[in-house]
Amino acid sequence: MEIINDSEKKLELTYPCNWQYKLIGYEKEAIQKAIRDVINERDHDLSHSNASKTGKYVSMNLELLVHNDDDRNFIFDALKKHQNLKMVL
């Protein structure tokens, strides 16, 4: 097995900062609902990223201001657990 990154360094960010999540789901409307469920009325930018050749999956980029590590990780975990999303990167 090849180790791609064996660094023990922790990600160092200066907060608040803009953070981007890549959301992968089955349809645009379902992804938008997941975002509303997780971040409610919080300001954000949502843009189309890609769609699979067969049209089964669609990916979108969500960008928003995060205030600290806990905020960033809470949003990631909540999106990851949402039934409308297949994957969050």
Secondary structure, DSSP 4 states (H G I P E B T S, - for coil): ---S----PPP--PSSEEEEEEEEES-HHHHHHHHHHHHTT---EEEEEEE-TTSS-EEEEEEEEE-SHHHHHHHHHHHHH-TTEEEE-
